[in-house]
Amino acid sequence: MNKAGAPSGGGAGSGPTASAAAAAAQKQRALLQRLDNDISNIVDSFSVLVSVSRVNEPPVRNSQEAFLMEIRASKLVQSADSLLKLVSELKQTAIFSGFASLNENVDHRIQAFDQEAETSDKLLERIGEEAATSLKELESHYYSSVARNFVHE
Amino acid sequence: MEVERNKRMRIDVDKLPMKRLLAIDEIGNEQFPPEKSNEEQRLSAIHRIDFSLVVEKEKEKEKEEKDKELSKSKDGQQQQQPWQGLMENLRQAQHELSVILDLISTVEANDSVAVALMQRPKPLPNEALADFAVSAATKVQRLRHLGRYFKQCSKTMEQQVSKEARFYGSLIRLQQNWKVKRQRMGISEGFTFDLFDSRSLSGADSSVLTRPSPMSTIIIDQDAFGMLAIQLPQKSCRTLCLKFLGDDSSTCRIKNNTSEKNASSSGSDIAQPPSVKEILSDEDVSGCIGTTHSILRDIHRSLFEEKVFEMVNREAFNNQSSQGINVTGMRQDFLQLVIGQDSSLCLSLVLSEPEGEYKENGKDGSYNEDSSESGSSSALAPILLPTDDKNPTRSFSKPALSSKLVLSLQIYLLSIFHQETLSRAKEGHSSCGYLLAHFCMSVAHRVFSNKVLSILENLVSRVSYVELVSHPTWHSRTSSWSLRLKVPEASSVFDGGYQKQTKRSQFLTKVVIKDGQISLRGQSSATIVASFTGDATEPHSINTYTCDLEDLPMLILHQVASQVIQWLHEEALVVGMKTSRDLLCLNVDLEQGDTLSLMARVDPDDASACISWALAIPAVTDDAVNFSFYQTDSDNPGLKFLGSLSLESLYSALMDLANFCGNGAVC
């Protein structure tokens, strides 16, 4: 059953794809918005810190400005921490949502393992052949050796 | 009128004392200004006088007088000025203090006080500068405090960044080989490795669901330094163990040193963080990743082996009677099968712990309950096979197979089930549950071929001119050897210019074992010995027959002896001797019409020589020629026991006999 507002001519296959694409675009916008907010908070806090650092004449304003400096410093650090969390979330998204890269990586690993299995099989065949050859040589050496002939003399 | 000295003259003229008309209204009435009183007239007159010039003059005079006074008394008052300023300040202070005291007394008297005006005294320049300095110092202190705070925060954030870089970098690298899942456990969020293999080995019955083992989900943790760590409960990894009942050797895979070092107790991390250094290098991170990868690989292998054991159990239970699989013992982690007629194979899941902690099975062949992970009761108890009377505590005097061969069987078992998994995943078809039967037959074949090989080696060691040649078949249920009888170099005989040569240099007897069946294939007799044309193809009959293990030595010795007889027969024909042959006897016709017989005697139980020879001249009697190898020389003077002879000796004896043939034999 199609949702109301779903694209009409696209069929059942394009509906989920379009909604997924829209959700991805919205998520991207939200992340960019968070990023902008954090950066702007950091810049604003720093600029206010610098402006408040100016020494004014009325001494009673110093305590007020000191409190303002502390608040802005905390806000700056909080914005930086929020940026770190944003980076963590992006890394998690890359790990769990990068399906294209994951699938590509899985295909590469499958190819690599298939190739390695083939190489191992060939190596085992070669080892088998060499073992058979060595066994034959050893047997011929043994039966033509002095030790074996000496036993039966 | 005023007249100033040397100045201009100014004349003011008063208005005439007459009434001036102010206004006339419309009616025509005249309005005159009100009449002023005398006082008002006097005041207005005074007001008309301009005294500004006089005031200016007086001010200039006062100023000049002041300047004069100041210049006169300047020196005297200079020293008193700072004291005056101080005194002035003290007076102001005293005034302010008196106001405050009045205020306090009024308040003490509970009288209401109305504050009219509060005026802050104007600060002096030095006071303002002092306040400014205090403010600046306070600001600097605050900024320094903020600087320390920022430094601490930056250090913490750098550690956090490096921790996360290590953790997520490790996670991304491990994700290349393992499935990572995000798991939300309550409020916190975590990651897990999912080792569950969705390719089920449930066989043809797809309705049987394979439950994921609790070991298939590994929780990922992070230590204090950001290194990735995994939580592994203790005694959880199990490995497949294959052994023959009565063998002490075990094929159980023990944890290697690297994983043993990092083995964790329940709840603790596996990766051991560096105890001293705080800065971790890339090598440490790579080492941790490698260790984690190997541990995950061990767990994955353990899960696969558990799955294989489950599959084997299911096949054994379902196809026990139909495919010749004989189950004699079955428990949760243990399965005992009868292989062949006198061997029992035990398949079990054991903990992959170091040797000291692993309790092996008892030497009497019974299954030790302590060696299994769970002590649950079994459906069938293991059955002990009949023991040897001489050694009642031990069923078998020697192991059925060496430990390396048993290990190879274990690897083969895992390999065939792995191939089954792959074929089912890729192509969808399966072997329909015949893998266990095939494996049992392979094991039986391996045990049987081992016995055959030992018999063949024993025989070859006692017959000098026979060599054992192996022919690897690379098939699990087929083995092949050849017994090669190398004859001495072909003899060349010239007869009328033609060179007669025997082209045979060896006789081959092939021993092939398929499952439990022995088949012998070898050359036994030649119809045409040599070709005088020189390019003869020598048709010979090749016999193929099957036998039992007990009959194998005798048959092989018969075969070899007959091949020797055949070779001697061929050589005798080459030199022109009249000979005839039996299976183990070569009859040579002598000049006098007698017949000399060279006989072969085979005895598989003879420790020194399996094939011995005797020469016999059958005595002319009425009875049929009857002689036996067991008669001594004294019993039968016509029989000469030669013992074990080499082929060269036999050939030279034959050539010696040729002199007695007298039929044109050429030696």
Interface residues (C-beta under 8 A of the other chain):
Chain A: L49 S53 V55 N56 E57 P59 N62 E65 A66 M69 E70 A73 V77 A80 D81 L84 V87 S88 K91 Q92 A94 I95 F96 L102 N105 R109 G128 A131 A132 L135 K136 E139 S140 Y143 N149 V151 H152
Chain B: A128 D131 F132 V134 S135 A136 T138 K139 R142 L143 L146 Y149 F150 C153 M157 Q160 V161 E164 Y168 L171 I172 Q175 Q176 N177 V180 R182 S461 S464 E467 L468 V469 S470 P472 W474 S646
